[in-house]
Amino acid sequence: MPTRPLRRILFLQSTLVAVLPFLIAAILVIAWLFPQIDREILARQTELGRSVAAQVDDYLNFPMHHAEGTIELILGKHDGWPDLQHVLEAHLVIPESLQALYIADPQGKILATGLRDDDPAKQRKLSSLDLSTAPLVRDANSRGHACWSDTFVSPLSGKLAVAFALPGEKTMVIGEVDLSRTTQFLKRIALDPEQVIFIIDDQGRVAADQDGRYTARQLDLSDIPLVENALTSSRHGHGEFNFEGRAMIGSLTQIQALDWHVLVAQPVAQVYQSVWTSLRITLASLAGALAFAVAIAFYMSRRSARIFEKLTEHARGLAANQLLPAWPGADIEEFQELAGNLQSMSEAIRERQQRLSTLLSNLPGMAYRCQADGARSLLFASEGCLELTGLNYRDLLESSAPGLNALITEPEREAVRSEIEICLRDKRPFQLVYPLRHTDGSWRWGSDHGRGIWDENGQLLYIEGLITDISARRLAEEALKEALSETQETKDRLELILRSVADALIFTDMDGRIVLLSTSAESFLGLAQTQARGCRLSELVGNPALDEHLGLLLEYHHQTAQNECEFAADSTGKGRTFQVSSTLVKSREGLADGVITLLHDVSRERELDRMKSEFISTAAHELRTPLTVVLGFSELLERETGLDPKHREYLEIIVEKAWTLQRLIDDLLDLGRVDTGKLVHLEKEHCDLRAVLTRVLGDFQLTCPNHRFESSLPDHPVELLADPLRLTQVMENLLGNAVKFSKPESLVRVACETHTGTVQVTVEDQGMGISPEETERVFEKFYRVDASSTGKPGLGLGLPLVKNIIEAHGGEIRVESAPGQGTRMIFQLPLAEPETIFA
């Protein structure tokens, strides 16, 4: 492209910058202004037409409204015809266009007349007039509201007129309006002598105009398109038309009352005259502004070109390392800023070169540029070459075998060269991994990411790329392979463990879908692991108790949960009982990841428990009969007199131990009922719990003098609907345990508190306490708290029986204890309803 002088370029640019906005603005103004002028003129004509039409409508409707009010006044106050006649004539004075008023009956026969010129002969002639066949009267009667007639030549004045009719229940008012008087009205409201105002009837004829010359001959304007469209569609309109050889612009507006139109028009030349005058002034101003802008552009281009020429000379000197005192144009702020920016640019280039060098030296590898020959002869290499090959950049270039391919081991060198040639031929990047020889004799694994660089003509210039040391990654991959091998071995061992687990082990995800099964679990489900994986455990087992057990664990995110579930009969026809233990598995992040469920078959143990319970119940029943005999005869012997004290003491011991055995047998029988799913038998009655507590506490104070007893009881009776003997049994067990497991002289405290609808009893001792693990089991049958360490006698039947009695009463019991801090046994019972107390 040929070069051009800067002055010419600046002049053309400055001229375009100065002139182009004016041209664009002129084009936009013209493109916007002309349609806008047309729209504005038409809108103004439309608004003018509506204003004139509204005034004409008011002018024509005024006689009708005046006549309507006048007739209402007359009919309301006068009954005689002579008075009515005079009042009619008096009211004709007000509307100038109203020349006659008639009062007729509903059929159109004249009853009274009023004339503006008060001619008696005309009044007599009109009094006998019958208008029943007139179209106006028929239209008014059929429509039931005010109507206007077509134009007609008045018999009174011989001029063009129009009539209106106001129908009523008994009379009809008919008025005649002289249209010749409308000419004066139109002349008054005309804004300009050139303005034309026509009132056009529904046939397109001129009914009135401001000069009157068109009215007399009833000029027909229906052939004008504007009028023709308005007559056919009854719509407003505006536009241009020709009238008597002149181009006119106007608007046509409908008069609602008469279904007539008002045409307001002006000559087009008059309307546009002011517009063209303003436009000529604007164009003249624009041309002057353009000439001034071109002159300014010429001056600024010459001045700017001189400064740039000086800057060019200064830059040449700077490139030739000449010391120049100052940049030219220092007296202009922008050029001074340009000089500073050029200086900053030079410094920034040097800084970026330094930054690029630093970046290349910090790259994790060697960035290179080499020739596209077979040896890949080096043109450039970053400082990373030292760590990768043991040679710096200059040593690498000056080595006896220059080129990257010389660093590759012999077996891989040819394959690398061939792969690079294929990628360059296809003009795509290459990514290769190969070993490189290090000066210390070792080999480094390098990952080479490179591509060819071509010129505009498609000629290959050189190859650029980055080689990173991936030796550590190769070692990590080898370690990963070993880890995968160990993982496979661990998986094999896990499968061996799963095959060896006797209980059914099932691992499910958080949605309850099976992930892993042991061999015994496969037998339990009757499905292989491959078939069961992904299926919901609930669908395969179909046990509501197991579903509820797992659902509660997942819902409340407990770590572990245990339960017993009954399963349907197997192939032998017997049902099975499984102890279900589930543990929530969490990921390293602490999030729930699944559930391990272990199903242990305890059917045999439960069968043994049932047999044991049956044996105990049978034994207790068998022991009760002989024990009753022993008690009976022992009590008879106590009544005998003459026994020596020694024998009587022996006899009392026999009776005491027999009663102890009797209570033990009763406890065994009660527990037998509990094992069968029944609650202990209660003999409920209205009783005072405070009296029960006071009585039992008093007995223990007498029989256990080595312990201190303290009570906190209500001042009023505590009414319950309960079995007092069973409540006594509960308190004897709780106080007996408190005394048994606490040291002499220690305090045993009994408290009773009433709440809304319930009563709470607390038995607290200062004994050895119970661990949390044992607290969970104290209500189990035959369980004793560390019997080997306490050395206290007992069978472990008291607390299970106490729990059953409390629950049979609709209450609940709990234990609060800690080792070395004593034990608190707390139970709650419902109070008796007020209506049951007084029943």
C-alpha positions in Angstrom: 0.0 0.0 0.0 1.5 3.4 -1.0 2.3 5.8 1.8 0.6 9.2 2.0 1.8 12.4 3.6 0.7 12.9 7.2 -0.7 16.4 6.5 -3.1 15.1 3.8 -4.2 12.3 6.0 -4.8 14.6 9.0 -6.6 17.1 6.8 -8.9 14.4 5.4 -9.5 13.0 8.8 -10.1 16.3 10.4 -12.5 17.3 7.6 -14.4 14.1 7.9 -14.5 14.4 11.7 -15.8 18.0 11.4 -18.1 17.5 8.4 -19.4 14.0 8.9 -21.4 14.8 12.1 -23.1 17.8 10.2 -23.9 15.6 7.2 -25.3 12.8 9.4 -27.2 15.3 11.5 -28.6 16.9 8.3 -29.6 13.6 6.9 -31.2 12.5 10.1 -33.0 15.8 10.6 -34.3 15.7 7.0 -35.3 12.0 7.4 -37.0 12.7 10.6 -38.3 16.3 10.0 -40.3 15.8 6.8 -42.5 13.0 8.1 -42.7 14.8 11.4 -43.8 18.0 9.7 -46.5 16.1 7.8 -47.7 14.4 10.9 -47.6 17.7 12.8 -49.6 19.5 10.2 -52.1 16.8 9.9 -52.4 16.6 13.7 -52.8 20.3 13.9 -55.5 20.2 11.2 -57.2 17.3 13.0 -57.2 19.2 16.3 -58.5 22.4 14.5 -61.3 20.3 12.9 -62.3 18.8 16.2 -62.4 22.2 17.9 -64.5 23.8 15.1 -66.8 20.7 15.1 -67.3 21.0 18.8 -68.2 24.7 18.5 -70.6 24.0 15.6 -72.2 21.1 17.6 -72.8 23.4 20.5 -74.2 26.1 18.3 -76.6 23.8 16.6 -77.6 22.0 19.8 -78.2 25.2 21.7 -81.6 25.9 20.2 -82.7 22.4 20.9 -81.6 22.5 24.6 -83.1 26.0 25.0 -86.4 24.9 23.5 -86.4 21.8 25.7 -85.9 23.8 28.9 -88.4 26.5 27.7 -91.2 24.0 26.9 -90.7 22.2 30.3 -91.1 25.6 32.0 -94.2 26.5 29.9 -95.9 23.1 30.3 -95.3 23.3 34.1 -96.8 26.7 34.7 -99.4 27.5 31.9 -102.6 25.7 30.9 -104.3 28.3 28.6 -103.3 28.5 24.9 -103.1 32.3 24.6 -100.5 32.6 27.4 -98.6 29.6 25.9 -98.5 31.3 22.5 -97.0 34.5 23.9 -94.5 32.7 26.0 -93.3 30.7 23.0 -92.7 33.9 21.0 -90.9 35.5 23.9 -88.4 32.6 24.2 -87.7 32.7 20.5 -85.6 35.8 21.1 -82.6 34.1 22.8 -81.2 31.6 20.2 -80.4 33.6 17.1 -80.7 30.6 14.7 -84.1 29.5 16.0 -86.9 31.0 13.8 -89.9 29.0 14.8 -91.2 26.7 17.7 -94.2 24.4 17.5 -96.0 22.4 20.1 -97.8 19.4 18.6 -99.6 16.4 19.8 -97.8 13.0 19.5 -99.3 12.5 16.1 -97.8 15.7 14.8 -100.9 18.0 14.7 -99.8 21.6 15.6 -101.3 22.9 18.9 -99.3 26.1 19.3 -96.7 28.1 17.3 -94.1 30.7 18.0 -92.5 32.8 15.2 -89.6 35.1 15.4 -91.1 37.7 13.0 -94.6 37.5 14.7 -96.6 37.4 11.4 -100.3 36.7 12.3 -101.1 35.3 8.8 -98.3 32.9 9.0 -99.3 31.8 12.5 -102.9 31.1 11.4 -101.6 29.2 8.4 -99.2 27.1 10.6 -101.8 26.5 13.3 -103.8 24.3 11.0 -100.6 22.5 9.8 -100.6 18.7 10.1 -97.1 17.2 10.4 -98.1 13.6 11.1 -96.8 12.4 7.8 -93.5 14.3 8.1 -90.4 11.9 8.3 -89.1 13.9 11.3 -92.2 13.3 13.4 -92.2 9.6 12.5 -88.5 9.2 13.3 -88.9 11.0 16.7 -91.9 8.8 17.6 -90.2 5.6 16.6 -86.9 6.3 18.2 -88.3 7.9 21.3 -85.6 10.7 21.5 -84.6 13.9 19.9 -84.1 13.8 16.1 -82.9 16.2 13.3 -84.3 16.4 9.8 -82.6 16.7 6.5 -82.1 20.3 5.1 -85.0 21.9 3.4 -86.1 25.3 2.1 -88.1 27.0 4.9 -91.7 28.0 3.9 -91.3 30.9 6.4 -88.1 32.5 5.2 -87.4 30.8 1.9 -83.9 30.0 3.1 -82.2 26.7 3.8 -83.2 25.4 7.2 -83.2 22.2 9.4 -85.7 21.1 12.0 -85.5 19.1 15.2 -88.2 17.2 17.1 -88.4 16.5 20.9 -91.0 13.8 21.6 -92.8 13.7 25.0 -95.5 11.6 26.6 -98.4 14.1 25.7 -96.7 16.6 23.4 -93.9 17.0 20.9 -91.8 20.1 20.5 -90.6 21.0 16.9 -88.1 23.7 16.2 -86.9 25.2 12.9 -83.3 26.4 12.7 -82.3 28.9 10.0 -78.9 27.7 8.5 -78.3 31.1 6.9 -77.6 32.5 10.4 -75.0 29.7 10.9 -72.9 31.5 8.1 -72.3 34.4 10.5 -71.3 32.1 13.3 -68.8 30.3 11.0 -67.4 33.6 9.9 -66.8 34.6 13.6 -64.9 31.3 14.4 -62.8 31.3 11.2 -59.1 31.9 12.2 -57.8 32.9 8.8 -59.4 34.5 5.6 -58.0 31.7 3.6 -59.5 29.1 5.8 -62.6 27.3 4.5 -65.2 25.9 6.9 -68.0 23.7 5.4 -70.9 22.1 7.3 -71.8 19.0 5.2 -75.0 17.1 5.5 -75.3 13.3 5.3 -75.6 13.5 1.5 -72.3 15.3 1.1 -73.9 18.7 0.3 -72.8 22.0 1.9 -75.4 23.0 4.5 -73.5 26.1 5.7 -70.2 27.9 5.1 -68.7 31.1 6.3 -69.3 33.0 3.0 -72.8 31.7 2.3 -72.1 31.4 -1.4 -71.8 27.6 -1.4 -74.8 27.2 0.9 -77.2 28.8 -1.5 -76.4 26.4 -4.2 -76.0 23.4 -1.9 -72.6 22.5 -3.3 -72.1 18.7 -3.5 -68.7 17.7 -2.1 -69.3 13.9 -2.1 -66.9 13.4 -5.0 -64.0 14.5 -2.8 -62.3 11.2 -1.5 -62.0 12.6 2.0 -65.8 13.4 2.2 -66.7 10.1 0.4 -64.8 8.0 3.0 -66.3 9.9 5.8 -69.9 9.4 4.5 -69.4 5.6 3.9 -67.6 4.8 7.2 -68.8 7.6 9.5 -65.2 8.2 10.6 -63.0 11.2 11.1 -60.5 11.9 8.3 -57.7 14.2 7.2 -55.6 14.7 4.1 -55.1 16.8 1.0 -57.6 17.4 -1.8 -58.3 19.7 -4.8 -61.0 22.4 -4.5 -61.8 24.8 -7.2 -58.3 24.3 -8.7 -56.4 24.8 -5.5 -54.5 22.2 -3.4 -56.1 22.1 0.1 -55.3 20.3 3.3 -57.9 19.7 5.9 -59.7 17.5 8.3 -63.3 16.2 8.4 -65.0 15.7 11.8 -68.4 14.3 12.5 -71.2 16.3 14.3 -72.7 13.7 16.5 -76.2 15.2 16.9 -77.0 15.6 13.2 -74.8 12.9 11.7 -73.2 15.7 9.7 -69.6 16.6 9.2 -67.5 19.8 9.5 -64.7 20.2 6.9 -62.0 22.7 7.9 -59.3 23.3 5.2 -56.5 25.6 4.2 -54.4 26.0 1.1 -51.4 23.7 1.1 -49.0 26.5 0.0 -50.1 28.6 3.0 -49.6 25.8 5.5 -46.1 24.9 4.2 -44.9 28.5 3.6 -43.6 29.0 7.2 -42.1 25.5 7.2 -40.1 26.1 4.0 -38.9 29.5 5.4 -37.6 27.9 8.6 -35.9 25.1 6.6 -34.1 27.5 4.3 -32.7 29.4 7.3 -31.6 26.2 8.8 -29.8 25.0 5.7 -28.1 28.3 5.3 -26.8 28.1 8.9 -25.6 24.5 8.3 -23.7 25.5 5.2 -21.9 28.3 7.1 -21.0 25.9 9.9 -19.6 23.4 7.4 -17.4 26.0 5.8 -16.1 27.1 9.2 -15.5 23.5 10.3 -13.4 22.8 7.1 -11.3 25.9 7.7 -10.7 24.8 11.3 -9.8 21.2 10.2 -7.3 22.6 7.6 -5.6 24.7 10.3 -5.5 21.9 12.9 -4.2 19.3 10.5 -1.2 21.6 9.5 -0.4 22.3 13.1 -0.6 18.7 14.2 1.4 17.4 11.3 4.3 19.8 12.1 4.4 18.5 15.6 4.3 14.8 14.5 7.1 15.5 12.0 9.2 16.8 14.8 8.3 13.8 17.0 9.4 11.5 14.1 12.8 13.2 13.8 13.2 13.0 17.6 12.3 9.3 17.6 14.9 8.6 14.8 17.5 10.3 16.9 16.5 8.3 20.0 16.7 5.1 18.0 20.2 6.1 16.9 21.2 6.6 20.6 21.5 10.3 20.2 21.2 12.5 23.3 18.4 15.0 22.7 17.6 17.7 25.2 13.8 17.5 25.2 10.9 16.1 23.3 9.3 18.5 20.8 5.9 19.9 21.6 6.6 20.3 25.3 4.4 23.4 25.4 1.3 21.3 24.7 0.0 19.1 27.5 -1.1 16.2 25.3 2.1 16.0 23.4 4.1 16.2 26.6 2.0 13.3 27.9 2.6 11.4 24.6 6.4 11.9 25.1 6.1 10.6 28.6 4.1 7.6 27.4 6.7 6.7 24.8 9.4 6.8 27.4 7.3 4.7 29.7 6.6 2.3 26.9 10.4 1.8 26.3 10.9 1.1 30.0 7.9 -1.3 30.0 9.3 -3.2 27.1 12.6 -3.7 28.9 10.6 -4.7 32.1 8.5 -7.2 30.1 11.6 -8.7 28.6 13.0 -9.2 32.1 9.7 -10.6 33.3 9.6 -13.0 30.4 13.1 -14.1 31.1 12.2 -14.7 34.8 9.0 -16.5 33.8 10.9 -18.9 31.5 13.5 -19.5 34.2 10.8 -20.4 36.7 8.9 -22.7 34.4 8.9 -26.3 35.7 10.9 -27.6 32.8 12.7 -26.4 29.7 11.0 -24.1 27.1 12.7 -24.4 23.8 12.8 -23.2 20.2 14.5 -25.5 17.6 14.8 -25.9 13.9 12.5 -28.3 12.1 15.3 -30.6 11.1 16.0 -34.2 11.9 18.1 -33.4 15.0 15.9 -30.6 16.2 18.8 -28.2 16.5 18.3 -25.8 19.3 17.8 -22.0 18.7 16.8 -21.2 22.3 16.4 -23.0 25.6 15.3 -21.7 29.0 17.3 -22.0 32.2 15.3 -25.2 33.1 17.6 -27.1 30.8 20.2 -27.3 33.5 18.0 -29.3 35.9 16.6 -31.5 33.2 19.9 -32.3 31.3 22.7 -31.1 33.5 23.8 -28.6 30.8 23.2 -24.9 30.7 21.9 -23.1 27.6 25.4 -22.3 26.1 26.8 -25.7 26.9 23.7 -27.3 25.3 24.3 -25.3 22.1 28.0 -25.9 22.0 27.9 -29.7 22.7 29.4 -32.1 20.2 25.9 -33.4 19.3 23.6 -30.4 19.3 19.9 -30.9 19.1 17.2 -32.3 21.4 17.1 -35.7 19.7 20.7 -36.3 20.7 19.5 -36.3 24.4 17.0 -39.1 23.8 17.9 -42.7 24.3 18.7 -44.6 21.2 15.7 -47.0 21.2 13.1 -44.2 21.5 14.9 -41.5 19.3 13.6 -42.8 16.0 10.0 -43.2 17.2 10.0 -39.7 18.6 11.4 -38.2 15.4 8.8 -40.1 13.3 5.8 -39.0 15.6 6.9 -35.3 15.4 7.2 -35.5 11.6 3.6 -36.9 11.4 2.2 -34.1 13.7 4.0 -31.4 11.7 2.7 -32.7 8.5 -0.8 -32.6 9.8 -0.2 -29.2 11.4 -1.3 -30.3 14.9 0.4 -30.1 18.3 2.3 -33.1 19.6 2.6 -34.5 23.1 5.3 -37.2 23.7 6.9 -38.8 26.7 10.5 -40.1 26.5 13.7 -40.5 28.6 16.5 -37.9 28.5 20.1 -38.5 29.3 21.5 -36.4 32.2 25.1 -35.5 32.6 25.3 -37.4 35.9 24.6 -40.6 34.0 20.9 -41.0 35.1 17.8 -40.8 32.9 15.0 -38.3 33.4 11.5 -38.8 32.0 10.4 -35.7 30.1 6.9 -34.8 28.8 7.3 -32.8 25.6 4.4 -30.5 24.5 5.2 -28.7 21.3 3.9 -27.4 18.0 5.2 -26.0 14.7 5.2 -22.3 13.8 4.3 -21.4 10.2 4.5 -18.1 8.3 1.7 -16.5 6.3 2.7 -18.7 3.3 2.5 -21.9 5.2 6.3 -22.3 5.4 7.4 -24.1 8.6 9.8 -21.7 10.4 10.7 -23.6 13.6 9.3 -25.7 16.5 8.4 -24.4 19.9 7.6 -26.4 23.0 8.0 -27.2 26.7 9.6 -30.3 28.2 8.7 -30.9 31.9 10.4 -33.4 34.2 7.8 -36.1 35.1 10.2 -38.5 36.7 8.4 -38.1 40.0 5.1 -38.7 38.4 6.5 -41.9 36.8 7.6 -43.1 40.2 4.1 -42.2 41.6 2.5 -44.2 38.8 4.7 -47.2 39.7 3.7 -46.7 43.3 0.0 -46.4 42.3 0.3 -49.7 40.4 1.7 -51.4 43.6 -1.1 -49.7 45.6 -3.7 -51.0 43.2 -2.2 -54.5 43.5 -2.3 -54.2 47.3 -5.9 -53.0 47.0 -6.8 -56.1 45.0 -5.2 -58.3 47.6 -7.2 -56.4 50.3 -10.3 -56.9 48.3 -9.6 -60.6 48.0 -9.1 -60.9 51.8 -12.3 -59.0 52.3 -14.2 -61.4 50.1 -12.6 -64.3 52.1 -13.7 -62.7 55.4 -17.2 -62.2 54.0 -17.3 -65.9 53.0 -16.2 -66.8 56.5 -18.6 -64.7 58.6 -21.2 -67.0 60.2 -23.8 -64.2 60.7 -25.5 -62.5 57.8 -23.6 -59.3 57.1 -25.2 -56.7 54.8 -23.8 -53.3 53.7 -26.4 -50.9 52.3 -26.1 -47.3 51.1 -28.1 -44.3 52.5 -31.0 -45.2 50.3 -31.2 -48.7 51.7 -29.8 -50.4 48.5 -27.5 -53.4 48.9 -23.8 -52.8 48.2 -22.1 -55.8 49.7 -23.2 -59.2 51.1 -21.5 -62.0 53.0 -21.9 -65.6 51.9 -24.3 -66.3 54.9 -26.3 -63.1 53.9 -26.7 -64.6 50.4 -28.1 -67.7 51.9 -30.4 -65.7 54.1 -31.7 -63.7 51.2 -31.7 -66.6 48.8 -29.9 -64.4 46.2 -26.3 -64.1 44.9 -24.5 -60.8 45.6 -24.6 -59.9 41.9 -28.4 -60.3 41.8 -29.0 -58.5 45.1 -26.6 -55.5 44.5 -28.6 -52.3 43.9 -31.9 -53.8 45.2 -33.6 -52.3 48.3 -33.2 -54.5 51.4 -36.7 -53.7 52.4 -38.1 -55.1 49.2 -36.1 -58.4 49.4 -36.7 -59.1 53.1 -40.2 -57.6 53.6 -40.0 -57.3 57.4 -41.7 -54.2 58.9 -39.6 -54.5 62.1 -36.3 -54.5 60.2 -37.5 -51.6 58.0 -38.5 -49.6 61.1 -35.1 -50.4 62.8 -33.1 -49.2 59.8 -35.4 -46.2 59.2 -34.9 -44.9 62.8 -31.1 -45.3 62.5 -31.0 -43.3 59.3 -33.5 -40.7 60.4 -31.8 -39.8 63.7 -28.2 -40.7 62.6 -27.5 -42.9 65.6 -24.0 -44.5 65.5 -25.3 -48.0 66.4 -28.7 -49.6 67.0 -29.8 -53.1 68.2 -33.1 -54.8 68.0 -34.7 -58.2 67.6 -36.9 -59.1 64.6 -39.1 -62.0 64.1 -39.0 -63.6 60.6 -41.5 -65.8 58.9 -41.3 -69.6 59.0 -38.5 -71.1 56.8 -38.6 -74.4 54.9 -38.8 -76.3 58.2 -42.0 -74.5 59.1 -40.5 -72.7 62.1 -40.2 -68.9 62.6 -36.8 -67.5 63.4 -35.7 -64.7 65.6 -32.7 -62.5 64.7 -30.7 -60.1 66.8 -30.2 -57.1 64.4 -27.1 -54.9 65.0 -26.6 -51.9 62.7 -23.7 -49.4 62.6 -23.7 -46.2 60.6 -20.6 -46.0 58.4 -19.1 -42.5 57.9 -16.7 -41.2 55.2 -13.4 -39.4 56.0 -15.3 -36.1 55.9 -17.6 -37.4 58.6 -20.6 -37.7 56.4 -22.9 -40.8 56.6 -22.0 -43.1 53.8 -23.9 -46.3 54.5 -25.1 -48.9 57.1 -23.5 -52.3 58.1 -26.2 -54.6 59.4 -25.4 -57.9 61.2 -28.2 -60.5 61.6 -27.4 -63.0 64.3 -29.8 -65.9 64.6 -31.0 -66.1 68.3 -33.9 -68.5 67.7 -32.2 -71.2 69.8 -31.5 -68.8 72.7 -35.0 -67.5 72.7 -36.3 -71.0 72.7 -34.2 -71.8 75.8 -35.4 -68.6 77.5 -39.0 -69.7 76.9 -38.2 -73.2 78.3 -36.5 -71.6 81.3 -39.6 -69.4 81.9 -41.9 -72.4 81.7 -39.7 -74.3 84.1 -39.6 -71.5 86.6 -43.4 -71.0 86.4 -44.0 -74.7 86.8 -41.5 -75.0 89.7 -43.1 -72.0 91.4 -46.5 -73.6 91.1 -45.2 -76.9 92.4 -43.4 -75.3 95.3 -46.4 -73.2 96.4 -48.5 -76.2 97.6 -45.9 -77.7 100.0 -44.9 -74.2 101.1 -48.5 -73.4 102.0 -48.6 -76.6 104.2 -45.3 -75.6 105.9 -46.6 -72.1 106.6 -49.9 -73.4 107.9 -48.5 -75.9 110.3 -45.7 -73.5 111.4 -48.3 -70.9 112.3 -50.3 -73.5 114.2 -47.2 -74.5 116.2 -46.6 -70.8 117.1 -50.0 -70.8 118.8 -49.1 -73.7 121.0 -48.2 -72.9 124.5 -45.6 -74.6 126.5 -42.8 -74.4 123.9 -39.5 -73.6 125.3 -37.9 -70.3 124.1 -35.3 -72.1 122.1 -37.9 -74.1 120.0 -40.1 -71.0 119.6 -37.0 -69.0 118.2 -36.4 -71.9 115.7 -40.1 -71.9 114.8 -40.1 -68.1 114.1 -37.0 -68.5 111.8 -38.9 -71.2 109.9 -42.0 -69.0 109.5 -39.9 -65.9 108.4 -37.9 -67.9 105.8 -41.1 -69.6 104.6 -42.7 -66.2 104.0 -39.5 -65.0 102.2 -39.8 -68.1 100.0 -43.5 -67.3 99.5 -42.6 -63.8 98.2 -40.0 -65.2 96.0 -42.5 -67.6 94.5 -44.9 -64.8 93.9 -42.3 -62.8 92.1 -41.4 -65.7 89.9 -45.1 -66.2 89.0 -45.5 -62.5 88.3 -42.4 -62.6 86.0 -43.9 -65.6 84.4 -46.9 -63.6 83.5 -44.7 -60.8 82.1 -42.8 -63.3 79.9 -46.1 -64.4 78.4 -46.9 -60.8 77.5 -49.2 -60.1 80.3 -49.0 -57.4 83.0 -49.2 -58.3 86.7 -52.7 -58.6 88.1 -53.9 -55.4 89.8 -56.6 -54.8 92.4 -57.2 -51.1 91.8 -59.0 -49.0 94.3 -58.9 -45.4 95.5 -55.9 -45.1 97.8 -53.6 -42.4 99.3 -50.1 -42.7 98.0 -48.8 -40.6 100.9 -50.2 -43.1 103.4 -48.5 -46.0 101.5 -45.2 -44.2 101.5 -45.5 -43.3 105.2 -46.3 -46.8 106.2 -43.5 -48.5 104.2 -41.0 -45.9 105.3 -42.0 -46.4 108.9 -41.5 -50.2 108.6 -38.0 -49.7 107.2 -37.1 -47.3 110.0 -37.9 -50.0 112.5 -36.3 -52.9 110.7 -33.2 -51.0 109.4 -32.0 -48.9 112.4 -28.5 -48.7 110.9 -29.6 -46.4 108.2 -31.0 -42.9 108.3 -34.2 -42.2 106.5 -35.5 -38.8 105.3 -38.8 -38.0 103.6 -40.3 -35.0 101.7 -44.0 -35.8 101.3 -47.0 -33.5 100.4 -49.2 -32.1 103.2 -52.3 -33.4 101.6 -53.4 -36.8 100.5 -52.3 -38.0 97.1 -55.3 -39.8 95.6 -54.6 -42.6 93.1 -56.6 -45.3 91.4 -54.1 -48.1 92.1 -53.4 -51.3 93.8 -52.0 -50.3 97.3 -50.4 -53.8 97.9 -48.5 -53.6 94.6 -47.4 -50.0 95.4 -46.2 -51.3 98.7 -44.3 -54.1 96.9 -42.7 -51.4 94.6 -41.6 -49.3 97.6 -40.3 -52.3 99.5 -38.1 -53.3 96.5 -36.8 -49.8 95.9 -36.1 -49.2 99.6 -34.7 -52.7 100.0 -32.2 -52.1 97.2 -31.3 -48.6 98.6 -30.5 -50.2 102.0 -28.8 -53.2 100.5 -26.4 -51.3 98.3 -25.5 -48.4 100.7 -23.3 -48.3 103.7 -24.6 -48.2 107.3 -25.4 -44.7 108.7 -25.9 -43.5 105.1 -28.9 -41.5 104.2 -31.9 -42.8 102.2 -34.2 -40.1 101.0 -37.8 -40.5 99.7 -39.5 -37.5 98.0 -43.0 -37.2 96.5 -44.1 -34.3 94.3 -47.3 -33.7 92.5 -47.5 -32.2 89.0 -50.4 -31.6 86.6 -52.1 -34.9 86.3 -49.1 -37.0 87.7 -47.2 -37.7 90.8 -43.5 -38.3 91.0 -41.7 -40.5 93.6 -37.9 -40.4 94.1 -35.9 -42.9 96.1 -32.3 -41.7 96.5 -29.4 -43.4 98.3 -25.7 -42.7 98.9 -24.6 -46.1 97.8 -21.9 -47.3 95.4 -23.8 -46.1 92.3 -24.1 -47.8 88.9 -22.1 -47.4 85.7 -23.9 -46.2 82.5 -23.5 -49.6 80.9 -25.2 -51.3 83.9 -27.9 -48.6 84.1 -29.3 -49.7 80.8 -29.7 -53.3 82.0 -31.0 -53.0 85.6 -34.5 -53.8 84.5 -33.5 -57.0 82.8 -34.7 -60.2 84.3 -32.1 -62.0 86.5 -29.6 -59.3 85.9 -27.6 -58.2 89.0 -25.2 -55.2 89.2 -21.7 -56.7 89.4 -22.7 -59.4 91.9 -19.1 -60.6 92.2 -18.0 -57.2 93.7 -21.0 -56.4 95.8 -21.5 -59.8 97.3 -25.2 -59.0 97.9 -27.7 -61.8 97.7 -30.6 -61.8 95.3 -31.9 -63.2 92.1 -32.3 -60.0 90.0 -36.1 -60.2 90.0 -37.1 -57.1 92.0 -36.5 -54.2 89.5 -38.0 -56.0 86.5 -41.1 -56.7 88.6 -41.2 -53.0 89.8 -41.0 -51.8 86.2 -43.9 -54.1 85.2 -46.0 -52.9 88.1 -45.4 -49.2 87.4 -46.2 -49.7 83.7 -49.3 -51.7 84.5 -50.5 -48.6 86.4 -49.9 -46.4 83.3 -46.7 -44.9 84.7 -43.0 -45.0 83.9 -39.7 -45.5 85.8 -36.1 -44.5 85.2 -32.7 -44.7 86.9 -30.2 -41.9 87.4 -26.8 -43.0 88.7 -23.1 -42.7 88.4 -20.3 -44.8 90.1 -19.6 -43.5 93.6 -22.4 -40.9 93.5 -25.4 -43.0 94.7 -28.5 -43.9 92.8 -31.9 -42.2 92.2 -34.9 -44.4 91.3 -37.7 -42.1 89.9 -41.2 -43.3 88.9 -44.3 -41.4 87.9 -47.9 -42.4 88.2 -51.1 -40.8 86.9 -53.3 -39.1 89.5 -56.9 -40.2 89.9 -59.4 -38.2 87.9 -61.6 -35.9 90.1 -64.8 -37.5 89.0 -63.5 -40.9 89.9 -62.5 -39.8 93.4 -66.0 -38.7 94.3 -67.8 -41.4 92.3 
